[in-house]
Amino acid sequence: MAAGGIDLGTAWLNVVPSFRGMTKAISTEMDGAEKILTSRTSGALSKAGLGAAKGIGNALSKIGKVGLGAITAGVAGVGASFASLLPEVVAASDATDKFKSTLNFAGLGSEQIDKLTKSTKAYADRTVYDLADIQGTTAQLAANGVKDFDKVAEAAGNLNAVAGGNKETFKSVGMVLTQTAGAGKLTTENWNQLADAIPGASGRLQEAMKANGAYTGDFREAMAEGQITAEEFNQAIMDLGMED
């Protein structure tokens, strides 16, 4: 077993030589494997807010739909198919554990944490962004006391998308948000990082901040002097990212 991995044990499939009753036999074996794996992984997955039985059941269901040709070609293919699904499940579990821990440290209650766990997962499911990035940005904003931190994170994701960004540029956008929140103001360094990631949003953000009274005169001079607060920057993100 690789370092840091999870030993799920071994599940065997007895493939009958006759096609008669083959589907039922495979179904029985897969059901047994599901129960074993569910028992051994329920602890880890339940912490992530993922139903172990549902998660493993869905994975095994996908494997169970392998055609007869693939089955006769070798059972090894079934094991490989299942193994390919595990990294995503484990990564999601780890990310959500960290997410919950950070929110708990920030003073949020269990009910609100559960609600945010569901909403961030739903947002990740309907976008191209990784769950770890969405939850990481949301949690860091919460830890920095940002008002409406969950909405700011979603607005940033929406703005990134409409400005031509992707899930990689969202990592940079999320970092800018958390660094700006920590500094309490928009710095030239953070602004340049944002402009490099999604240059299409630069002009609109400047317009939004100016319209909200975040600065007057030259934008870069005002930013260098520390006139633009993190709250004013976040408001511009919200204004553009939550547009209909």
PyMOL commands that set and color helices and strands:
alter all, ss='L'
color gray80, all
select helices_A, chain A and resi 22-47+52-64+68-73+76-105+110-125+131-143+149-162+167-183+188-197+199-211+219-224+230-241
alter helices_A, ss='H'
color red, helices_A
deselect
rebuild
show_as cartoon
